[in-house]
Amino acid sequence: MKTDKFLLLAAGAMMMLGSCVSNKKYAALQASYQETKEGLIECNANSRNLQTQLDNAQKANQELRAGLASMKQTLDKSMDASAQSGANIAKLVDEINASNKYIKQLVDAKSKSDSLNIALTNKLTRSLSNDELRDVDVKVLKGVVYVSLADNMLFKSGSYEISDRAMETLSKIAKIIKDYSDYDVLVEGNTDNVPISRTNIRNNWDLSALRASSVVQCLQTKFGINPSRLSAAGRGEFNPITDNDSEVGRQRNRRTEIIITPKLDQFLDLIDQAPEEK
């Protein structure tokens, strides 16, 4: 997601909700949301940097091995230069060993991150059925859990009233939220780009915000989630995950995302719980 759009859209959503909360809580939610966004940007940048370092190290390792093979061929052809070649080979072997050690460190770090993501995903999806998983997409990035719910599972077309079908799935997600009682929870509504016109819904901004608010209130009133942990945001049609040129694309863009963000101490606990590589 692009930072400038993220800020603009989040600000829009907070303005829509501003009439329902105090200025103090509005400022706190806005600050918490900003910290979560900045942390995610930094984590994604670190992940890309780690992959780049790994690729560069592997390329350098291949070049060193090619150099070693060439040096050995030269040694076989010219015994007179054996002393100098031997010194160069020893140096080259040391460089290869150092390169291998660095690559192993990078691979171990990436494997640990991947293991943590798998552990978090398993915790979240352990109670969801196969049918529910078709309408629920779970992703974990650096300890932040993203649960994307299809709108046709949550709501009727053009409505922000939660369907009876969605209650069982939301109850299972609420249980996970309760398991981690200190986590912050942000609910984001998203639509496609098809205009909507209802007497009480002016546009897709309204619809996305109302849907996010409905989920937040359901988590509070139906499943007992502490409302101080919850915030709602509407992003309208401006945060698509694919194009809107087909019905399949528009259906994917119509979604509600529940973002569960751990505090630092819970994140470190989860790292300790990540399975070790065999």
C-alpha positions, 0 to 999 in steps of 0.5 A: 500500500502506498504511504500517501494514499494510506494517510489520506484514506485513514484520515478520511475514515477518522473524519467520518468516525470523528463525530462518534468519539472524543477528540482524545480517543480520536487522536489516540486511535490515529497515533496507534494507526500511524505507528502500525503503518510505519512499523509495517513499512519498516518490516517490509523494507527489512524483508526486501533488504534481507532477500537482496543481501541473500541474493548478492551473497549467493552470487558472490559465492558462485563467483568465488567457486568459479575462481577457485576452479580456475586457480586449481587448473592454473596450478596443475599447468604451472608447478613453478608458480605453486607457492604463490598459487597455493597462497591465493587458493588458501585466501580464496578458500577462506573467502568462500568459507566466510561467504558460506557462513554469511549465507547461512546466517541470512537463510537462518534469519529468513527461515525464522521469519517464515516459521513465525508467520506459519505459527501465527497463521496456524493459530488463527486458522485452527478453528476455521472450516474448509468452507470458511477458509474459501471466504477468509484469506489470512496473511501474516507479515512480520507478526501483523495478522491480516484477515480478509473477509469476502463481502458476500459472506459478511453482507448482502449486496449494497448493505452494511448489515452483517448476515447470520451466515457470518456470525459463526465465522466472526465468533471464531475470529473473536476467540482469537482476538480474545486469546491475545487480549493486549493486541490492537484490532483495526477493521477496514472496509473496502469496496469495488469501483461500482457507484452506489446510491441509497437513501442512507448511503451516499457513496462507496466511502460511506458503505465501506465505513459503515461496514467496518463500523458494523463489524466493530460493533458486532465484535463488541456487542455480540462477542464481548471484545473490549471496544478500547482495542477496536477501531474502524476505517472505511477505504472505499474503492481506493485500496484495491488488491486487483483491477475492477475490469471483471466480476471476479476482480470486483468481488476480490476488492469487496472485502473487510480486513481485520488487522491484528497488531501485537505489542512488542513483548507479545511479538517476542513471545511469538518468536520464541514459540516459532518452530525450529528448522530441522 
